[in-house]
């Protein structure tokens, strides 16, 4: 019996383009994909499908900035709630150096390979860390925002809050820290509206920023942390742009077409390495297991 899998994005998005060959081609599983857009839409569609007749409905979401422990615990559930990738986003699974290296081998065989054959494996790991370094300030800002949102929820008696810190155009550390302190006005206003004392002052926000900045800078030097916690969409875009810079002259194609070709090569490399047992991630193995037809008791 088929299952219905609700995922983020559109039919042409990377989510379905990665999961379809993994589950249907490699896993041999009958899956009807239901791309639903953003995370909230995925939750709504999944909840609705669970109330209707038809094949079982599962859903899977990016973790983004949510708690790693909660994401891990989601896989112990019965599928009534969405599963959550333990890596930041689905793109993060494509960025292991072994997968990128295998994809480059395939791309180098293409008629318009350019200079892609000249990329040593150690450069791939360096590119990943350099891409992460460029994201440190924004990553620190988002981490502080998540922590403050949690504190705001406590201050408001457990209410959900949409506290958000706009990302400055200049993502330098000083600009992001200033944005955090400035946005705290909305925090104090929400507390005042609820008749509660604001529990974060500018000095406390500055201290939080400095603690978080030190943690993020340390994580940005560890490829395992980068692959797990930094936004894969941005990392993939940066690495693809690097590769595009190596293709010149007659070999060059439109940037969007090149990006699609790289993503397709990465997806094929991931599936091949997974099939051969050379690279397998527990999340993908668990999804294959959950999507498999369950034997009746």
SEFIVEX-386973 format. One record per residue: residue in three letters; x, z, y of N, C-alpha, C, O in turn. Coordinates in steps of 0.05 Angstrom, whole numbers, plus 5000, padded with zeros to 4 digits. Layout:
REC ALA X Z Y X Z Y X Z Y X Z Y
...
! end
This chain:
REC UNK 5017 5000 4976 5000 5000 5000 5018 5000 5025 5038 5014 5026
REC UNK 5010 4984 5044 5025 4982 5069 5022 5008 5086 5003 5023 5082
REC UNK 5041 5012 5104 5038 5033 5124 5037 5019 5151 5045 4997 5154
REC UNK 5026 5034 5171 5027 5025 5198 5048 5042 5213 5046 5067 5213
REC UNK 5067 5029 5225 5088 5044 5239 5086 5038 5269 5090 5016 5278
REC UNK 5080 5059 5284 5078 5057 5313 5105 5062 5325 5118 5083 5319
REC UNK 5115 5044 5341 5141 5047 5353 5140 5041 5383 5119 5031 5393
REC UNK 5161 5046 5397 5162 5041 5425 5167 5011 5431 5176 4996 5413
REC UNK 5162 5003 5455 5168 4975 5463 5146 4955 5457 5123 4963 5452
REC UNK 5154 4930 5458 5136 4907 5452 5145 4894 5426 5165 4901 5415
REC UNK 5129 4874 5416 5138 4860 5392 5166 4848 5394 5180 4846 5374
REC UNK 5174 4840 5418 5201 4828 5421 5222 4849 5427 5246 4841 5430
REC UNK 5215 4874 5429 5234 4895 5436 5253 4901 5413 5247 4895 5390
REC UNK 5275 4914 5419 5295 4920 5399 5284 4938 5377 5293 4936 5354
REC UNK 5266 4956 5384 5256 4975 5363 5245 4960 5339 5254 4965 5317
REC UNK 5227 4942 5343 5216 4927 5321 5236 4908 5309 5236 4903 5285
REC UNK 5253 4896 5326 5273 4877 5315 5293 4891 5297 5305 4878 5279
REC UNK 5298 4917 5301 5316 4931 5284 5301 4942 5259 5311 4940 5237
REC UNK 5277 4953 5263 5263 4966 5241 5252 4947 5221 5249 4953 5198
REC UNK 5244 4923 5230 5232 4904 5212 5251 4895 5190 5244 4897 5166
REC UNK 5276 4886 5196 5294 4879 5173 5302 4904 5157 5306 4901 5133
REC UNK 5304 4927 5170 5312 4951 5155 5291 4959 5135 5297 4964 5111
REC UNK 5266 4959 5143 5244 4969 5126 5233 4947 5108 5229 4952 5084
REC UNK 5228 4924 5118 5215 4903 5102 5234 4886 5086 5230 4881 5063
REC UNK 5256 4877 5099 5275 4860 5085 5294 4877 5066 5296 4871 5042
REC UNK 5306 4897 5078 5325 4914 5062 5310 4933 5044 5316 4936 5020
REC UNK 5290 4946 5055 5275 4966 5039 5253 4955 5022 5244 4968 5003
REC UNK 5245 4930 5027 5224 4917 5011 5197 4931 5014 5181 4931 4996
REC UNK 5193 4943 5038 5168 4959 5042 5148 4943 5058 5155 4928 5077
REC UNK 5122 4945 5051 5101 4931 5066 5094 4948 5091 5082 4969 5089
REC UNK 5102 4938 5114 5099 4953 5139 5085 4936 5159 5092 4913 5164
REC UNK 5064 4946 5172 5051 4934 5195 5061 4948 5220 5055 4972 5223
REC UNK 5075 4934 5237 5086 4947 5260 5066 4947 5283 5052 4927 5287
REC UNK 5065 4969 5298 5047 4972 5320 5064 4981 5344 5065 5004 5350
REC UNK 5076 4962 5358 5091 4969 5382 5072 4977 5404 5054 4962 5411
REC UNK 5076 5001 5416 5055 5012 5434 5064 5016 5462 5049 5026 5478
REC UNK 5089 5010 5469 5098 5014 5496 5115 5039 5498 5134 5043 5483
REC UNK 5108 5056 5517 5123 5080 5523 5116 5103 5503 5099 5100 5486
REC UNK 5130 5125 5507 5128 5147 5488 5099 5159 5488 5089 5165 5466
REC UNK 5087 5162 5511 5060 5173 5512 5040 5154 5498 5022 5163 5484
REC UNK 5044 5128 5502 5026 5109 5489 5030 5110 5458 5011 5107 5443
REC UNK 5055 5113 5450 5060 5116 5421 5045 5140 5409 5032 5138 5388
REC UNK 5047 5162 5423 5033 5186 5413 5003 5182 5412 4990 5190 5393
REC UNK 4992 5169 5433 4963 5165 5433 4954 5145 5411 4934 5151 5398
REC UNK 4968 5123 5408 4961 5104 5388 4964 5116 5360 4947 5112 5343
REC UNK 4985 5130 5356 4989 5143 5330 4967 5163 5323 4956 5163 5301
REC UNK 4960 5179 5343 4938 5199 5339 4912 5185 5332 4897 5193 5315
REC UNK 4907 5162 5346 4882 5148 5341 4882 5135 5313 4863 5138 5298
REC UNK 4904 5122 5305 4905 5110 5279 4902 5130 5257 4892 5123 5235
REC UNK 4911 5154 5261 4909 5175 5240 4880 5182 5235 4873 5194 5215
REC UNK 4862 5175 5254 4833 5182 5251 4818 5158 5239 4794 5161 5234
REC UNK 4830 5135 5235 4816 5112 5227 4822 5106 5197 4841 5116 5186
REC UNK 4804 5091 5185 4808 5082 5157 4830 5061 5157 4835 5047 5177
REC UNK 4844 5060 5135 4865 5040 5132 4891 5053 5122 4891 5076 5115
REC UNK 4912 5038 5122 4938 5048 5112 4947 5073 5128 4939 5076 5151
REC UNK 4964 5089 5116 4975 5112 5131 4990 5103 5156 5002 5081 5157
REC UNK 4989 5120 5177 5002 5113 5202 5024 5133 5207 5020 5157 5206
REC UNK 5048 5123 5213 5071 5138 5221 5080 5129 5248 5072 5107 5258
REC UNK 5096 5145 5261 5107 5137 5288 5135 5148 5290 5142 5169 5278
REC UNK 5151 5135 5307 5178 5144 5312 5185 5140 5341 5177 5119 5353
REC UNK 5198 5159 5353 5204 5160 5382 5234 5164 5387 5248 5176 5371
REC UNK 5243 5154 5410 5269 5161 5420 5269 5191 5427 5249 5202 5436
REC UNK 5292 5204 5423 5294 5232 5432 5299 5234 5462 5288 5252 5475
REC UNK 5313 5215 5473 5320 5216 5502 5334 5242 5508 5355 5249 5496
REC UNK 5323 5258 5526 5335 5283 5534 5323 5307 5521 5328 5330 5528
REC UNK 5306 5303 5501 5293 5325 5488 5312 5340 5470 5334 5331 5465
REC UNK 5303 5363 5461 5320 5381 5445 5327 5369 5418 5310 5358 5404
REC UNK 5352 5371 5410 5362 5360 5385 5349 5374 5361 5342 5362 5341
REC UNK 5346 5401 5363 5335 5416 5341 5306 5408 5335 5299 5405 5312
REC UNK 5291 5404 5356 5263 5395 5352 5262 5367 5339 5244 5362 5322
REC UNK 5280 5350 5347 5281 5323 5335 5287 5325 5305 5275 5312 5289
REC UNK 5307 5342 5298 5314 5346 5270 5290 5357 5255 5285 5349 5232
REC UNK 5276 5376 5266 5253 5388 5253 5230 5369 5249 5214 5373 5231
REC UNK 5228 5349 5266 5206 5330 5263 5206 5316 5236 5185 5308 5226
REC UNK 5230 5312 5225 5232 5298 5199 5223 5315 5176 5219 5305 5154
REC UNK 5219 5341 5180 5208 5358 5159 5178 5358 5159 5165 5370 5142
REC UNK 5166 5345 5179 5136 5344 5181 5124 5325 5161 5138 5311 5146
REC UNK 5097 5324 5161 5082 5308 5142 5075 5280 5154 5060 5265 5141
REC UNK 5085 5274 5178 5078 5248 5190 5054 5249 5208 5047 5229 5220
REC UNK 5041 5272 5210 5019 5275 5229 5028 5275 5258 5012 5268 5276
REC UNK 5053 5282 5262 5066 5279 5288 5088 5259 5287 5100 5255 5265
REC UNK 5095 5246 5309 5116 5226 5308 5143 5238 5299 5149 5261 5305
REC UNK 5158 5222 5284 5186 5229 5278 5202 5223 5303 5194 5205 5319
REC UNK 5224 5237 5307 5241 5233 5331 5269 5228 5322 5281 5243 5306
REC UNK 5281 5206 5332 5309 5200 5326 5326 5224 5335 5322 5234 5357
REC UNK 5346 5231 5318 5364 5253 5327 5386 5242 5346 5399 5258 5359
REC UNK 5389 5216 5346 5406 5204 5368 5388 5199 5392 5363 5197 5389
REC UNK 5400 5196 5415 5385 5195 5440 5364 5173 5440 5341 5177 5447
REC UNK 5372 5149 5432 5354 5126 5431 5361 5109 5407 5382 5112 5395
REC UNK 5343 5091 5399 5347 5075 5375 5372 5057 5378 5385 5051 5358
REC UNK 5379 5050 5403 5403 5033 5407 5428 5047 5399 5448 5035 5392
REC UNK 5428 5074 5400 5452 5089 5393 5462 5084 5364 5485 5086 5359
REC UNK 5443 5077 5346 5451 5072 5319 5467 5046 5316 5480 5042 5296
REC UNK 5465 5028 5336 5479 5002 5335 5507 5004 5345 5523 4985 5343
REC UNK 5515 5027 5356 5540 5029 5371 5563 5041 5357 5585 5045 5368
REC UNK 5560 5049 5331 5582 5058 5316 5604 5036 5315 5597 5013 5311
REC UNK 5629 5043 5320 5650 5023 5320 5650 5005 5295 5656 4981 5297
REC UNK 5643 5016 5271 5643 5000 5247 5622 4978 5249 5627 4955 5240
REC UNK 5599 4984 5261 5578 4964 5264 5585 4944 5285 5582 4920 5280
REC UNK 5596 4953 5307 5604 4934 5329 5626 4915 5319 5625 4892 5324
REC UNK 5645 4927 5304 5667 4910 5293 5656 4889 5274 5665 4866 5275
REC UNK 5638 4897 5256 5626 4877 5237 5610 4856 5252 5611 4832 5244
REC UNK 5596 4864 5273 5581 4844 5289 5600 4825 5303 5593 4801 5305
REC UNK 5622 4835 5312 5641 4817 5326 5652 4796 5306 5657 4773 5314
REC UNK 5657 4804 5282 5667 4785 5261 5647 4762 5258 5654 4739 5257
REC UNK 5621 4769 5257 5600 4749 5254 5598 4732 5280 5596 4707 5278
REC UNK 5600 4744 5303 5598 4729 5328 5622 4710 5331 5619 4689 5343
REC UNK 5645 4719 5322 5669 4703 5324 5668 4677 5308 5682 4658 5313
REC UNK 5650 4677 5288 5647 4652 5272 5628 4632 5285 5627 4609 5277
REC UNK 5615 4641 5306 5596 4623 5320 5611 4601 5334 5634 4604 5342
REC UNK 5598 4578 5338 5612 4555 5351 5622 4562 5379 5642 4551 5388
REC UNK 5608 4580 5393 5616 4586 5421 5626 4615 5422 5615 4631 5438
REC UNK 5645 4622 5407 5654 4650 5405 5671 4658 5429 5673 4682 5435
REC UNK 5684 4639 5443 5701 4646 5465 5725 4663 5455 5738 4655 5435
REC UNK 5730 4685 5469 5753 4702 5462 5744 4727 5446 5759 4747 5446
REC UNK 5721 4727 5434 5711 4751 5420 5728 4758 5396 5728 4781 5387
REC UNK 5743 4738 5386 5760 4744 5363 5784 4762 5370 5798 4772 5353
REC UNK 5789 4766 5396 5812 4780 5405 5807 4810 5412 5823 4822 5425
REC UNK 5784 4820 5403 5777 4848 5410 5785 4866 5387 5771 4866 5366
REC UNK 5806 4882 5390 5813 4901 5368 5794 4924 5367 5781 4931 5386
REC UNK 5791 4936 5343 5772 4958 5338 5777 4981 5357 5758 4993 5366
REC UNK 5802 4987 5363 5807 5010 5380 5796 5006 5408 5790 5025 5422
REC UNK 5794 4980 5417 5783 4975 5443 5753 4982 5444 5743 4991 5464
REC UNK 5739 4979 5421 5711 4985 5420 5706 5015 5425 5688 5022 5440
REC UNK 5722 5032 5413 5719 5060 5417 5726 5068 5446 5713 5085 5458
REC UNK 5746 5055 5457 5753 5059 5485 5730 5051 5504 5724 5065 5523
REC UNK 5719 5028 5499 5696 5018 5515 5673 5038 5515 5661 5043 5535
REC UNK 5668 5049 5491 5645 5068 5488 5650 5092 5506 5632 5101 5519
REC UNK 5674 5103 5505 5680 5127 5521 5681 5120 5551 5673 5137 5568
REC UNK 5690 5096 5558 5690 5088 5586 5661 5085 5596 5655 5092 5619
REC UNK 5644 5074 5579 5616 5071 5587 5603 5098 5591 5587 5102 5609
REC UNK 5610 5117 5573 5599 5144 5575 5608 5158 5601 5593 5172 5614
REC UNK 5634 5153 5608 5645 5165 5633 5629 5156 5657 5625 5172 5676
REC UNK 5620 5131 5658 5605 5121 5680 5577 5134 5682 5564 5133 5703
REC UNK 5568 5146 5660 5541 5157 5659 5541 5188 5662 5520 5200 5660
REC UNK 5564 5200 5666 5566 5229 5666 5548 5242 5687 5534 5261 5681
REC UNK 5549 5232 5711 5534 5245 5733 5504 5244 5728 5490 5263 5731
REC UNK 5495 5220 5720 5466 5217 5714 5458 5234 5690 5436 5246 5690
REC UNK 5475 5235 5670 5470 5251 5646 5468 5281 5653 5451 5295 5643
REC UNK 5486 5290 5671 5485 5318 5680 5460 5323 5696 5448 5345 5692
REC UNK 5452 5305 5712 5427 5308 5728 5403 5311 5710 5386 5328 5714
REC UNK 5401 5293 5689 5378 5295 5671 5379 5321 5655 5357 5332 5650
REC UNK 5402 5330 5647 5403 5355 5632 5394 5378 5648 5379 5395 5639
REC UNK 5403 5379 5674 5393 5401 5692 5363 5399 5696 5349 5419 5697
REC UNK 5353 5374 5699 5325 5370 5703 5308 5381 5680 5288 5394 5684
REC UNK 5317 5375 5655 5303 5384 5632 5302 5415 5631 5282 5427 5625
REC UNK 5325 5427 5637 5326 5456 5637 5308 5469 5658 5294 5489 5653
REC UNK 5308 5457 5682 5291 5467 5703 5262 5463 5697 5245 5480 5703
REC UNK 5255 5440 5684 5227 5436 5676 5218 5458 5657 5195 5467 5659
REC UNK 5235 5465 5639 5228 5487 5620 5224 5513 5635 5205 5528 5629
REC UNK 5241 5519 5654 5238 5544 5669 5213 5543 5687 5199 5563 5690
REC UNK 5207 5520 5697 5183 5517 5713 5158 5521 5696 5139 5534 5705
REC UNK 5159 5511 5672 5136 5516 5654 5132 5546 5649 5109 5555 5648
REC UNK 5154 5560 5645 5152 5589 5641 5140 5603 5666 5123 5620 5664
REC UNK 5151 5595 5690 5142 5607 5715 5112 5602 5720 5099 5618 5733
REC UNK 5103 5579 5710 5075 5572 5715 5057 5580 5691 5034 5571 5689
REC UNK 5067 5598 5675 5051 5608 5653 5047 5589 5630 5026 5588 5617
REC UNK 5067 5572 5625 5066 5554 5602 5053 5527 5608 5050 5511 5590
REC UNK 5047 5522 5633 5035 5496 5640 5055 5474 5638 5079 5477 5643
REC UNK 5045 5449 5630 5063 5426 5630 5068 5418 5659 5051 5420 5676
REC UNK 5092 5408 5664 5100 5400 5691 5113 5373 5691 5127 5366 5672
REC UNK 5110 5359 5713 5123 5332 5715 5146 5333 5734 5153 5313 5747
REC UNK 5158 5357 5737 5182 5360 5754 5202 5338 5749 5210 5334 5726
REC UNK 5210 5324 5770 5228 5301 5766 5247 5299 5789 5240 5303 5812
REC UNK 5272 5294 5783 5293 5290 5803 5299 5261 5805 5310 5250 5785
REC UNK 5293 5248 5827 5300 5219 5829 5330 5215 5827 5346 5230 5837
REC UNK 5337 5193 5813 5366 5186 5810 5375 5172 5836 5363 5152 5843
REC UNK 5395 5183 5849 5405 5169 5874 5417 5142 5867 5427 5137 5845
REC UNK 5416 5124 5887 5428 5098 5884 5458 5101 5878 5469 5087 5861
REC UNK 5471 5120 5892 5499 5126 5887 5499 5148 5866 5493 5171 5872
REC UNK 5507 5142 5841 5506 5161 5820 5532 5178 5818 5538 5188 5797
REC UNK 5546 5180 5841 5569 5198 5841 5560 5227 5837 5538 5234 5843
REC UNK 5578 5243 5826 5570 5271 5821 5559 5286 5845 5539 5300 5842
REC UNK 5572 5282 5868 5562 5297 5892 5534 5288 5900 5518 5305 5907
REC UNK 5528 5262 5898 5502 5252 5905 5481 5263 5885 5459 5270 5893
REC UNK 5487 5264 5859 5468 5274 5839 5463 5303 5843 5441 5313 5841
REC UNK 5484 5318 5849 5481 5347 5854 5464 5352 5878 5446 5370 5878
REC UNK 5468 5337 5900 5451 5339 5924 5422 5333 5918 5404 5346 5927
REC UNK 5418 5312 5901 5390 5305 5894 5377 5327 5879 5353 5332 5882
REC UNK 5392 5341 5862 5381 5363 5846 5373 5386 5865 5351 5397 5862
REC UNK 5390 5393 5884 5384 5415 5902 5360 5407 5920 5342 5424 5925
REC UNK 5360 5382 5930 5338 5374 5947 5312 5374 5932 5291 5382 5944
REC UNK 5311 5365 5908 5286 5363 5892 5276 5391 5885 5253 5393 5876
REC UNK 5292 5412 5888 5283 5438 5882 5260 5447 5900 5246 5466 5894
REC UNK 5256 5433 5923 5234 5439 5940 5207 5437 5925 5189 5453 5929
REC UNK 5205 5417 5908 5180 5413 5892 5177 5436 5872 5155 5443 5866
REC UNK 5199 5446 5862 5198 5469 5844 5187 5494 5859 5168 5507 5849
REC UNK 5198 5499 5882 5188 5523 5897 5159 5519 5905 5144 5538 5905
REC UNK 5152 5494 5913 5124 5490 5921 5105 5494 5898 5083 5506 5901
REC UNK 5112 5485 5874 5095 5489 5850 5092 5519 5844 5070 5528 5837
REC UNK 5114 5534 5846 5112 5563 5841 5095 5576 5862 5079 5594 5856
REC UNK 5098 5568 5888 5082 5580 5909 5052 5575 5905 5036 5592 5909
REC UNK 5046 5550 5897 5018 5543 5892 5006 5561 5870 4982 5568 5871
REC UNK 5022 5567 5850 5012 5584 5828 5014 5614 5835 5008 5631 5818
REC UNK 5024 5621 5860 5026 5649 5867 5049 5663 5853 5048 5687 5849
REC UNK 5070 5648 5846 5092 5660 5832 5118 5656 5848 5120 5636 5863
REC UNK 5136 5674 5846 5161 5672 5861 5179 5650 5849 5182 5648 5824
REC UNK 5190 5634 5866 5209 5614 5856 5234 5627 5845 5245 5645 5857
REC UNK 5242 5619 5821 5264 5633 5808 5290 5618 5809 5310 5626 5796
REC UNK 5291 5596 5824 5316 5581 5827 5322 5577 5857 5306 5567 5871
REC UNK 5345 5585 5865 5355 5581 5892 5376 5559 5892 5386 5551 5871
REC UNK 5383 5549 5915 5403 5528 5917 5429 5536 5904 5442 5520 5891
REC UNK 5437 5561 5909 5462 5570 5897 5461 5570 5867 5480 5563 5853
REC UNK 5438 5578 5856 5435 5578 5827 5435 5549 5816 5446 5544 5794
REC UNK 5423 5531 5830 5424 5503 5822 5452 5491 5822 5460 5477 5804
REC UNK 5467 5499 5843 5495 5490 5844 5511 5501 5821 5528 5487 5809
REC UNK 5506 5526 5814 5520 5538 5791 5512 5525 5765 5529 5520 5748
REC UNK 5486 5519 5762 5477 5505 5738 5491 5478 5736 5500 5470 5715
REC UNK 5492 5464 5759 5504 5437 5758 5533 5439 5749 5542 5423 5732
REC UNK 5548 5458 5759 5577 5460 5752 5580 5467 5722 5598 5456 5709
REC UNK 5563 5484 5711 5565 5490 5683 5558 5465 5666 5572 5459 5647
REC UNK 5537 5452 5674 5528 5428 5659 5548 5405 5661 5553 5391 5642
REC UNK 5560 5402 5685 5580 5381 5690 5604 5384 5671 5614 5365 5660
REC UNK 5613 5409 5668 5635 5414 5651 5629 5407 5622 5645 5396 5607
REC UNK 5604 5414 5613 5595 5407 5586 5593 5377 5582 5602 5367 5561
REC UNK 5582 5363 5601 5578 5334 5599 5605 5320 5599 5609 5301 5584
REC UNK 5623 5329 5616 5650 5316 5617 5664 5319 5590 5678 5301 5581
REC UNK 5661 5343 5578 5674 5347 5552 5661 5329 5531 5675 5317 5514
REC UNK 5634 5327 5531 5620 5310 5511 5628 5281 5515 5629 5266 5495
REC UNK 5633 5272 5539 5639 5244 5545 5665 5236 5533 5671 5212 5532
REC UNK 5682 5255 5525 5708 5248 5513 5707 5249 5482 5727 5244 5469
REC UNK 5683 5255 5471 5680 5257 5442 5660 5235 5433 5637 5236 5440
REC UNK 5670 5215 5418 5654 5192 5411 5629 5201 5395 5608 5188 5397
REC UNK 5632 5221 5379 5608 5230 5363 5587 5241 5382 5563 5235 5377
REC UNK 5594 5256 5402 5575 5266 5421 5562 5243 5437 5538 5243 5443
REC UNK 5579 5224 5445 5569 5201 5460 5548 5186 5444 5527 5180 5454
REC UNK 5555 5181 5418 5536 5166 5401 5510 5181 5397 5489 5168 5393
REC UNK 5511 5207 5398 5487 5223 5393 5471 5228 5418 5446 5226 5417
REC UNK 5484 5234 5441 5470 5245 5464 5468 5227 5488 5451 5232 5505
REC UNK 5485 5207 5491 5484 5190 5515 5465 5167 5510 5462 5158 5488
REC UNK 5452 5158 5532 5431 5137 5529 5441 5111 5518 5457 5097 5531
REC UNK 5432 5104 5494 5442 5080 5480 5435 5054 5494 5451 5035 5493
REC UNK 5413 5053 5508 5405 5028 5522 5427 5022 5543 5435 4999 5545
REC UNK 5435 5042 5558 5455 5038 5579 5483 5032 5567 5497 5014 5576
REC UNK 5490 5046 5546 5516 5042 5533 5517 5013 5521 5537 5000 5524
REC UNK 5495 5005 5508 5495 4978 5496 5497 4957 5518 5511 4937 5514
REC UNK 5484 4961 5540 5485 4941 5562 5513 4939 5572 5523 4917 5578
REC UNK 5527 4962 5575 5554 4962 5586 5573 4947 5567 5589 4931 5576
REC UNK 5571 4953 5541 5588 4940 5522 5583 4910 5519 5601 4894 5516
REC UNK 5557 4903 5521 5550 4875 5520 5561 4860 5544 5571 4837 5541
REC UNK 5560 4873 5567 5571 4860 5591 5601 4856 5588 5612 4836 5598
REC UNK 5614 4876 5576 5643 4873 5571 5649 4849 5553 5667 4833 5559
REC UNK 5633 4846 5532 5637 4823 5514 5631 4797 5528 5645 4777 5524
REC UNK 5611 4797 5545 5604 4773 5559 5627 4764 5577 5631 4740 5581
REC UNK 5642 4783 5588 5664 4776 5605 5687 4762 5590 5704 4750 5602
REC UNK 5687 4764 5563 5707 4751 5547 5700 4722 5540 5716 4707 5530
REC UNK 5675 4714 5546 5666 4687 5539 5666 4671 5565 5652 4678 5584
REC UNK 5680 4650 5565 5683 4634 5590 5681 4605 5584 5681 4595 5561
REC UNK 5678 4590 5606 5678 4561 5604 5655 4550 5588 5632 4559 5591
REC UNK 5661 4531 5571 5640 4517 5555 5627 4536 5535 5605 4530 5526
REC UNK 5640 4558 5528 5629 4576 5509 5607 4594 5521 5592 4607 5506
REC UNK 5606 4596 5548 5588 4615 5561 5559 4605 5559 5554 4581 5561
REC UNK 5541 4624 5555 5513 4618 5555 5499 4638 5575 5512 4654 5587
REC UNK 5473 4636 5578 5458 4653 5596 5462 4682 5587 5462 4688 5563
REC UNK 5466 4701 5607 5471 4729 5599 5449 4741 5581 5456 4755 5562
REC UNK 5424 4735 5587 5403 4746 5570 5404 4735 5542 5400 4750 5522
REC UNK 5410 4710 5539 5413 4698 5513 5436 4709 5498 5435 4715 5474
REC UNK 5458 4713 5512 5482 4725 5499 5476 4754 5490 5483 4762 5468
REC UNK 5462 4769 5507 5455 4797 5500 5437 4797 5475 5441 4814 5457
REC UNK 5418 4779 5474 5401 4777 5450 5417 4771 5425 5413 4782 5404
REC UNK 5436 4753 5428 5453 4745 5405 5470 4769 5395 5473 4773 5371
REC UNK 5481 4784 5414 5497 4807 5407 5479 4828 5393 5487 4839 5372
REC UNK 5455 4833 5403 5437 4852 5391 5430 4843 5363 5429 4860 5344
REC UNK 5425 4817 5359 5418 4807 5333 5441 4811 5313 5437 4817 5290
REC UNK 5466 4806 5323 5489 4810 5306 5493 4839 5298 5500 4845 5276
REC UNK 5488 4857 5317 5490 4886 5312 5469 4895 5291 5476 4910 5273
REC UNK 5445 4885 5294 5424 4892 5275 5430 4882 5247 5427 4897 5228
REC UNK 5440 4857 5245 5447 4846 5219 5470 4862 5207 5471 4867 5183
REC UNK 5490 4870 5224 5513 4885 5214 5504 4913 5204 5513 4922 5183
REC UNK 5486 4926 5219 5476 4952 5210 5462 4950 5183 5467 4966 5166
REC UNK 5445 4930 5180 5430 4927 5155 5449 4921 5132 5445 4931 5110
REC UNK 5469 4904 5137 5488 4897 5116 5504 4921 5107 5508 4926 5083
REC UNK 5514 4936 5127 5530 4960 5120 5513 4981 5107 5523 4995 5088
REC UNK 5488 4984 5115 5470 5003 5103 5465 4995 5074 5465 5012 5056
REC UNK 5460 4970 5070 5454 4960 5043 5477 4964 5024 5474 4972 5001
REC UNK 5501 4960 5034 5525 4963 5017 5535 4991 5015 5554 4997 5001
REC UNK 5521 5010 5029 5529 5038 5028 5554 5045 5044 5565 5066 5041
REC UNK 5563 5026 5062 5587 5031 5077 5581 5047 5103 5599 5060 5114
REC UNK 5556 5046 5112 5548 5061 5135 5518 5067 5132 5502 5048 5131
REC UNK 5511 5092 5131 5483 5100 5129 5478 5125 5145 5493 5144 5143
REC UNK 5458 5124 5162 5451 5148 5178 5427 5161 5166 5409 5148 5156
REC UNK 5427 5188 5166 5406 5203 5153 5378 5196 5165 5359 5196 5150
REC UNK 5376 5191 5191 5350 5184 5203 5339 5159 5190 5315 5158 5183
REC UNK 5355 5139 5187 5346 5113 5176 5339 5117 5146 5319 5105 5137
REC UNK 5354 5132 5132 5348 5138 5104 5321 5153 5102 5305 5147 5084
REC UNK 5317 5172 5120 5292 5188 5119 5268 5171 5126 5247 5174 5114
REC UNK 5272 5152 5145 5249 5134 5152 5242 5116 5128 5219 5112 5122
REC UNK 5263 5106 5115 5258 5089 5091 5243 5105 5070 5224 5095 5057
REC UNK 5250 5130 5066 5237 5147 5047 5208 5153 5054 5190 5151 5038
REC UNK 5204 5159 5080 5177 5165 5089 5158 5141 5089 5134 5144 5084
REC UNK 5170 5117 5093 5153 5093 5093 5147 5083 5066 5129 5066 5062
REC UNK 5161 5093 5045 5157 5083 5018 5130 5093 5008 5122 5116 5014
REC UNK 5115 5077 4992 5090 5086 4981 5093 5112 4965 5112 5114 4948
REC UNK 5076 5131 4969 5077 5156 4955 5062 5155 4929 5039 5145 4928
REC UNK 5075 5164 4908 5062 5165 4881 5040 5186 4882 5044 5208 4892
REC UNK 5016 5180 4871 4995 5199 4870 5002 5223 4852 5016 5219 4832
REC UNK 4993 5246 4860 4999 5271 4844 4984 5270 4817 4986 5288 4801
! end
